[in-house]
Amino acid sequence: MSASGKWIEGIGSESSVEEAARRSLEARLPAVNHWLPLAAYLAEQDVEHVHRLRVSTRRAVAALRLYRDWLPRKRGRWLKQRLKKIRRAAGDARDLDVLAQRLARDYGERAAPVLAMIAERRAAVQTALMKIAERCRRRDRFLRKTARLLAGIRPPDEHSAQPVRFGGWAAERLAEAAAEFFSALPDEGADTAALHQFRIRAKALRYTIELVAPAFGAELRNEYYPVVEELQVRLGKIQDHVTAAARLREWATDVEDRALPDALRELAVEESAHLDDELREFRAWWTGERAEELRRGLVPEAGSDAASACSASV
């Protein structure tokens, strides 16, 4: 098993949806169990453990969501709730890691007092990650729940008579994810809140492609997936600056050290300036032509209406 669980092996368009669900969750859920203790107890050795844990939980949740109708409801609910708690703890830790790394890289010694404050806050959130790891490890609860979920995968009642072919089912799921994505296309004047919502749609589309890719040819994985991935990365950089500026301003009003507020506000101003730069770069990259090309690749039947819709995008 790959420790990432990114691409699903051993299935194809002729596989049953039941088999695809089992293969996907056999990859995705153990990946979380792999990274959780590393992120909880060895984060100081490699902060990437936390990043990989957060990504693995997102991918696991995406698989649970995609195959929800084929899963035992009670067991699926327990795992989804536990994954949500893991993702929240890992997200809090990762956000501080990313902020600290970027401030150190971009501002050097100027950011030293702020970095010291972030280090204290980072140590505090690590405790939450350790607690959730202990709960999952106790009596191997996470592994046992995973095994029971996998054993309970069944077709919904309306499909119980004969297996549902993965190819047609996957095409429907991709069409749904693509429709939601394109419905959120931002216009030229979109603010950062709208771009954040678009990023959420891009992330959902990306994770759907990872799961359904075995039902399609190499073009989906090699040509269109990288565009969605790059889009998510660029939108992520924008959101990083939005979050950083807001967090720094909030900290400036809530710290006891009198030397820190001015430094925090100064960094917040510079983060806002970097945000403007990222927005310009994004708008130069995400053109109507690029959006149209992606739409035609993901929704081949889209005709001239696609061109007119995409021409209004950023």
One Martini backbone bead per residue (centre of mass of N, CA, C, O) as a GRO file, in nm:
protein
  314
    1MET     BB    1   0.095   0.037   0.023
    2SER     BB    2   0.049   0.353  -0.010
    3ALA     BB    3   0.099   0.627   0.206
    4SER     BB    4  -0.112   0.815   0.041
    5GLY     BB    5  -0.363   0.707  -0.141
    6LYS     BB    6  -0.409   0.853  -0.415
    7TRP     BB    7  -0.394   0.608  -0.603
    8ILE     BB    8  -0.592   0.356  -0.749
    9GLU     BB    9  -0.557   0.011  -0.744
   10GLY     BB   10  -0.710  -0.272  -0.913
   11ILE     BB   11  -0.894  -0.103  -1.113
   12GLY     BB   12  -1.179  -0.052  -1.342
   13SER     BB   13  -1.442  -0.006  -1.552
   14GLU     BB   14  -1.532  -0.325  -1.495
   15SER     BB   15  -1.570  -0.285  -1.224
   16SER     BB   16  -1.708  -0.266  -0.931
   17VAL     BB   17  -1.812  -0.051  -0.695
   18GLU     BB   18  -1.751  -0.230  -0.455
   19GLU     BB   19  -1.451  -0.272  -0.525
   20ALA     BB   20  -1.371   0.027  -0.538
   21ALA     BB   21  -1.439   0.093  -0.247
   22ARG     BB   22  -1.247  -0.106  -0.115
   23ARG     BB   23  -0.981  -0.013  -0.244
   24SER     BB   24  -0.994   0.283  -0.153
   25LEU     BB   25  -1.018   0.230   0.163
   26GLU     BB   26  -0.761   0.052   0.182
   27ALA     BB   27  -0.584   0.310   0.121
   28ARG     BB   28  -0.694   0.558   0.294
   29LEU     BB   29  -0.720   0.467   0.598
   30PRO     BB   30  -0.428   0.354   0.653
   31ALA     BB   31  -0.287   0.623   0.597
   32VAL     BB   32  -0.380   0.759   0.854
   33ASN     BB   33  -0.260   0.546   1.051
   34HIS     BB   34   0.034   0.603   0.963
   35TRP     BB   35   0.053   0.930   1.020
   36LEU     BB   36  -0.047   0.986   1.307
   37PRO     BB   37   0.201   0.905   1.492
   38LEU     BB   38   0.407   1.083   1.344
   39ALA     BB   39   0.260   1.357   1.399
   40ALA     BB   40   0.241   1.324   1.717
   41TYR     BB   41   0.567   1.221   1.786
   42LEU     BB   42   0.751   1.336   1.504
   43ALA     BB   43   0.731   1.645   1.421
   44GLU     BB   44   1.021   1.753   1.494
   45GLN     BB   45   1.165   1.583   1.268
   46ASP     BB   46   0.891   1.619   1.068
   47VAL     BB   47   0.650   1.836   0.947
   48GLU     BB   48   0.533   1.654   0.710
   49HIS     BB   49   0.358   1.464   0.873
   50VAL     BB   50   0.122   1.660   0.908
   51HIS     BB   51   0.059   1.709   0.614
   52ARG     BB   52   0.000   1.408   0.540
   53LEU     BB   53  -0.229   1.374   0.735
   54ARG     BB   54  -0.423   1.585   0.627
   55VAL     BB   55  -0.443   1.470   0.341
   56SER     BB   56  -0.538   1.182   0.419
   57THR     BB   57  -0.805   1.276   0.547
   58ARG     BB   58  -0.927   1.405   0.298
   59ARG     BB   59  -0.922   1.149   0.123
   60ALA     BB   60  -1.094   0.973   0.309
   61VAL     BB   61  -1.346   1.153   0.309
   62ALA     BB   62  -1.390   1.144   0.003
   63ALA     BB   63  -1.446   0.837  -0.005
   64LEU     BB   64  -1.683   0.829   0.191
   65ARG     BB   65  -1.859   1.020   0.023
   66LEU     BB   66  -1.867   0.871  -0.253
   67TYR     BB   67  -1.952   0.575  -0.091
   68ARG     BB   68  -2.193   0.606   0.116
   69ASP     BB   69  -2.416   0.404  -0.013
   70TRP     BB   70  -2.199   0.143   0.040
   71LEU     BB   71  -2.210   0.192   0.349
   72PRO     BB   72  -2.210   0.153   0.672
   73ARG     BB   73  -2.344   0.396   0.851
   74LYS     BB   74  -2.225   0.377   1.141
   75ARG     BB   75  -1.925   0.331   1.063
   76GLY     BB   76  -1.897   0.577   0.881
   77ARG     BB   77  -1.961   0.790   1.098
   78TRP     BB   78  -1.728   0.737   1.291
   79LEU     BB   79  -1.495   0.792   1.091
   80LYS     BB   80  -1.577   1.076   1.006
   81GLN     BB   81  -1.555   1.203   1.288
   82ARG     BB   82  -1.260   1.127   1.342
   83LEU     BB   83  -1.139   1.266   1.093
   84LYS     BB   84  -1.226   1.550   1.169
   85LYS     BB   85  -1.049   1.568   1.425
   86ILE     BB   86  -0.780   1.516   1.290
   87ARG     BB   87  -0.790   1.746   1.082
   88ARG     BB   88  -0.809   1.978   1.285
   89ALA     BB   89  -0.544   1.923   1.435
   90ALA     BB   90  -0.361   1.924   1.184
   91GLY     BB   91  -0.443   2.205   1.079
   92ASP     BB   92  -0.345   2.379   1.312
   93ALA     BB   93  -0.050   2.289   1.289
   94ARG     BB   94   0.006   2.347   0.986
   95ASP     BB   95  -0.055   2.648   0.977
   96LEU     BB   96   0.183   2.721   1.166
   97ASP     BB   97   0.409   2.599   1.002
   98VAL     BB   98   0.370   2.764   0.744
   99LEU     BB   99   0.395   3.043   0.870
  100ALA     BB  100   0.678   3.010   0.991
  101GLN     BB  101   0.830   2.940   0.731
  102ARG     BB  102   0.756   3.199   0.573
  103LEU     BB  103   0.857   3.414   0.768
  104ALA     BB  104   1.150   3.316   0.773
  105ARG     BB  105   1.199   3.345   0.466
  106ASP     BB  106   1.088   3.652   0.413
  107TYR     BB  107   1.207   3.804   0.710
  108GLY     BB  108   1.366   3.672   0.920
  109GLU     BB  109   1.469   3.850   1.191
  110ARG     BB  110   1.211   4.025   1.199
  111ALA     BB  111   1.036   3.754   1.294
  112ALA     BB  112   1.141   3.635   1.565
  113PRO     BB  113   0.923   3.713   1.782
  114VAL     BB  114   0.690   3.575   1.630
  115LEU     BB  115   0.811   3.289   1.616
  116ALA     BB  116   0.809   3.244   1.922
  117MET     BB  117   0.503   3.260   1.952
  118ILE     BB  118   0.432   3.032   1.755
  119ALA     BB  119   0.581   2.805   1.905
  120GLU     BB  120   0.393   2.805   2.149
  121ARG     BB  121   0.129   2.744   1.993
  122ARG     BB  122   0.228   2.483   1.861
  123ALA     BB  123   0.268   2.316   2.120
  124ALA     BB  124  -0.031   2.322   2.207
  125VAL     BB  125  -0.160   2.171   1.950
  126GLN     BB  126  -0.008   1.899   1.978
  127THR     BB  127  -0.178   1.780   2.205
  128ALA     BB  128  -0.432   1.717   2.036
  129LEU     BB  129  -0.292   1.513   1.849
  130MET     BB  130  -0.212   1.311   2.073
  131LYS     BB  131  -0.495   1.246   2.178
  132ILE     BB  132  -0.616   1.130   1.914
  133ALA     BB  133  -0.404   0.907   1.885
  134GLU     BB  134  -0.474   0.757   2.147
  135ARG     BB  135  -0.768   0.688   2.077
  136CYS     BB  136  -0.698   0.521   1.819
  137ARG     BB  137  -0.495   0.315   1.959
  138ARG     BB  138  -0.694   0.216   2.148
  139ARG     BB  139  -0.759  -0.100   2.075
  140ASP     BB  140  -0.749  -0.044   1.770
  141ARG     BB  141  -0.996   0.125   1.669
  142PHE     BB  142  -0.939   0.222   1.382
  143LEU     BB  143  -0.878  -0.057   1.258
  144ARG     BB  144  -1.143  -0.199   1.339
  145LYS     BB  145  -1.336  -0.002   1.196
  146THR     BB  146  -1.220  -0.045   0.918
  147ALA     BB  147  -1.270  -0.349   0.889
  148ARG     BB  148  -1.581  -0.330   0.925
  149LEU     BB  149  -1.637  -0.151   0.688
  150LEU     BB  150  -1.523  -0.333   0.464
  151ALA     BB  151  -1.714  -0.578   0.534
  152GLY     BB  152  -1.989  -0.380   0.483
  153ILE     BB  153  -1.983  -0.362   0.186
  154ARG     BB  154  -2.266  -0.252  -0.014
  155PRO     BB  155  -2.516  -0.237  -0.204
  156PRO     BB  156  -2.773  -0.089  -0.266
  157ASP     BB  157  -3.085  -0.201  -0.290
  158GLU     BB  158  -3.126  -0.115  -0.601
  159HIS     BB  159  -2.831  -0.296  -0.659
  160SER     BB  160  -2.846  -0.606  -0.553
  161ALA     BB  161  -2.885  -0.790  -0.811
  162GLN     BB  162  -2.639  -0.627  -0.953
  163PRO     BB  163  -2.361  -0.514  -1.059
  164VAL     BB  164  -2.192  -0.210  -1.073
  165ARG     BB  165  -2.033  -0.031  -1.297
  166PHE     BB  166  -1.774   0.185  -1.263
  167GLY     BB  167  -1.761   0.356  -1.521
  168GLY     BB  168  -2.047   0.488  -1.519
  169TRP     BB  169  -2.045   0.586  -1.227
  170ALA     BB  170  -1.788   0.767  -1.247
  171ALA     BB  171  -1.896   0.959  -1.464
  172GLU     BB  172  -2.116   1.080  -1.285
  173ARG     BB  173  -1.932   1.187  -1.057
  174LEU     BB  174  -1.760   1.374  -1.232
  175ALA     BB  175  -1.990   1.548  -1.341
  176GLU     BB  176  -2.077   1.659  -1.067
  177ALA     BB  177  -1.807   1.788  -0.981
  178ALA     BB  178  -1.780   1.971  -1.232
  179ALA     BB  179  -2.041   2.130  -1.198
  180GLU     BB  180  -1.969   2.255  -0.923
  181PHE     BB  181  -1.713   2.392  -1.015
  182PHE     BB  182  -1.833   2.569  -1.257
  183SER     BB  183  -2.046   2.718  -1.075
  184ALA     BB  184  -1.781   2.870  -0.918
  185LEU     BB  185  -1.690   3.063  -1.114
  186PRO     BB  186  -1.510   3.340  -1.125
  187ASP     BB  187  -1.494   3.658  -1.163
  188GLU     BB  188  -1.298   3.932  -1.211
  189GLY     BB  189  -1.418   4.061  -0.916
  190ALA     BB  190  -1.338   3.858  -0.720
  191ASP     BB  191  -1.308   3.777  -0.409
  192THR     BB  192  -1.159   3.594  -0.160
  193ALA     BB  193  -1.415   3.441  -0.081
  194ALA     BB  194  -1.479   3.327  -0.364
  195LEU     BB  195  -1.202   3.187  -0.401
  196HIS     BB  196  -1.234   2.996  -0.164
  197GLN     BB  197  -1.479   2.844  -0.278
  198PHE     BB  198  -1.332   2.755  -0.533
  199ARG     BB  199  -1.119   2.588  -0.387
  200ILE     BB  200  -1.311   2.380  -0.269
  201ARG     BB  201  -1.403   2.275  -0.547
  202ALA     BB  202  -1.122   2.195  -0.648
  203LYS     BB  203  -1.065   1.989  -0.429
  204ALA     BB  204  -1.305   1.802  -0.487
  205LEU     BB  205  -1.225   1.742  -0.779
  206ARG     BB  206  -0.950   1.622  -0.726
  207TYR     BB  207  -1.045   1.382  -0.542
  208THR     BB  208  -1.230   1.258  -0.753
  209ILE     BB  209  -1.021   1.195  -0.969
  210GLU     BB  210  -0.850   1.002  -0.800
  211LEU     BB  211  -1.089   0.787  -0.771
  212VAL     BB  212  -1.189   0.768  -1.096
  213ALA     BB  213  -0.944   0.728  -1.294
  214PRO     BB  214  -0.958   0.410  -1.362
  215ALA     BB  215  -1.214   0.468  -1.569
  216PHE     BB  216  -0.994   0.614  -1.740
  217GLY     BB  217  -0.782   0.763  -1.913
  218ALA     BB  218  -0.473   0.926  -1.908
  219GLU     BB  219  -0.572   1.220  -1.957
  220LEU     BB  220  -0.695   1.290  -1.685
  221ARG     BB  221  -0.428   1.251  -1.515
  222ASN     BB  222  -0.208   1.408  -1.717
  223GLU     BB  223  -0.380   1.685  -1.799
  224TYR     BB  224  -0.620   1.776  -1.593
  225TYR     BB  225  -0.522   1.736  -1.306
  226PRO     BB  226  -0.279   1.943  -1.302
  227VAL     BB  227  -0.464   2.191  -1.325
  228VAL     BB  228  -0.621   2.151  -1.062
  229GLU     BB  229  -0.373   2.144  -0.880
  230GLU     BB  230  -0.264   2.426  -0.952
  231LEU     BB  231  -0.511   2.581  -0.870
  232GLN     BB  232  -0.506   2.503  -0.571
  233VAL     BB  233  -0.228   2.620  -0.509
  234ARG     BB  234  -0.286   2.917  -0.585
  235LEU     BB  235  -0.529   2.949  -0.393
  236GLY     BB  236  -0.368   2.877  -0.137
  237LYS     BB  237  -0.180   3.123  -0.137
  238ILE     BB  238  -0.396   3.328  -0.102
  239GLN     BB  239  -0.515   3.216   0.165
  240ASP     BB  240  -0.259   3.239   0.333
  241HIS     BB  241  -0.254   3.554   0.329
  242VAL     BB  242  -0.529   3.604   0.447
  243THR     BB  243  -0.486   3.448   0.713
  244ALA     BB  244  -0.229   3.586   0.810
  245ALA     BB  245  -0.329   3.877   0.830
  246ALA     BB  246  -0.561   3.817   1.027
  247ARG     BB  247  -0.393   3.682   1.252
  248LEU     BB  248  -0.193   3.912   1.309
  249ARG     BB  249  -0.408   4.121   1.391
  250GLU     BB  250  -0.528   3.959   1.621
  251TRP     BB  251  -0.266   3.929   1.790
  252ALA     BB  252  -0.216   4.240   1.829
  253THR     BB  253  -0.482   4.242   2.040
  254ASP     BB  254  -0.361   3.955   2.216
  255VAL     BB  255  -0.093   4.062   2.359
  256GLU     BB  256   0.139   4.122   2.623
  257ASP     BB  257   0.367   4.200   2.451
  258ARG     BB  258   0.461   4.524   2.364
  259ALA     BB  259   0.658   4.445   2.112
  260LEU     BB  260   0.452   4.292   1.909
  261PRO     BB  261   0.223   4.456   1.764
  262ASP     BB  262   0.394   4.608   1.552
  263ALA     BB  263   0.512   4.357   1.414
  264LEU     BB  264   0.239   4.233   1.334
  265ARG     BB  265   0.130   4.469   1.163
  266GLU     BB  266   0.361   4.478   0.960
  267LEU     BB  267   0.322   4.191   0.852
  268ALA     BB  268   0.028   4.227   0.762
  269VAL     BB  269   0.086   4.434   0.542
  270GLU     BB  270   0.276   4.247   0.376
  271GLU     BB  271   0.070   4.027   0.325
  272SER     BB  272  -0.121   4.205   0.158
  273ALA     BB  273   0.084   4.257  -0.066
  274HIS     BB  274   0.121   3.959  -0.145
  275LEU     BB  275  -0.170   3.914  -0.220
  276ASP     BB  276  -0.177   4.101  -0.465
  277ASP     BB  277   0.033   3.940  -0.625
  278GLU     BB  278  -0.120   3.668  -0.635
  279LEU     BB  279  -0.370   3.776  -0.780
  280ARG     BB  280  -0.230   3.862  -1.040
  281GLU     BB  281  -0.114   3.585  -1.114
  282PHE     BB  282  -0.377   3.431  -1.123
  283ARG     BB  283  -0.527   3.607  -1.342
  284ALA     BB  284  -0.311   3.542  -1.560
  285TRP     BB  285  -0.357   3.225  -1.553
  286TRP     BB  286  -0.679   3.229  -1.508
  287THR     BB  287  -0.838   3.186  -1.786
  288GLY     BB  288  -1.087   3.139  -2.005
  289GLU     BB  289  -0.928   2.935  -2.178
  290ARG     BB  290  -0.851   2.739  -1.949
  291ALA     BB  291  -1.137   2.679  -1.853
  292GLU     BB  292  -1.241   2.569  -2.123
  293GLU     BB  293  -1.044   2.336  -2.155
  294LEU     BB  294  -1.128   2.191  -1.897
  295ARG     BB  295  -1.423   2.153  -1.962
  296ARG     BB  296  -1.384   1.985  -2.224
  297GLY     BB  297  -1.237   1.752  -2.070
  298LEU     BB  298  -1.469   1.693  -1.843
  299VAL     BB  299  -1.708   1.809  -2.059
  300PRO     BB  300  -1.741   1.714  -2.375
  301GLU     BB  301  -2.048   1.815  -2.437
  302ALA     BB  302  -1.952   2.093  -2.425
  303GLY     BB  303  -2.010   2.371  -2.599
  304SER     BB  304  -2.064   2.693  -2.668
  305ASP     BB  305  -2.154   2.757  -2.375
  306ALA     BB  306  -1.873   2.733  -2.247
  307ALA     BB  307  -1.737   2.976  -2.371
  308SER     BB  308  -1.927   3.196  -2.258
  309ALA     BB  309  -1.889   3.122  -1.957
  310CYS     BB  310  -1.569   3.142  -1.945
  311SER     BB  311  -1.523   3.440  -2.045
  312ALA     BB  312  -1.608   3.549  -1.739
  313SER     BB  313  -1.368   3.464  -1.613
  314VAL     BB  314  -1.057   3.517  -1.460
   0.00000   0.00000   0.00000
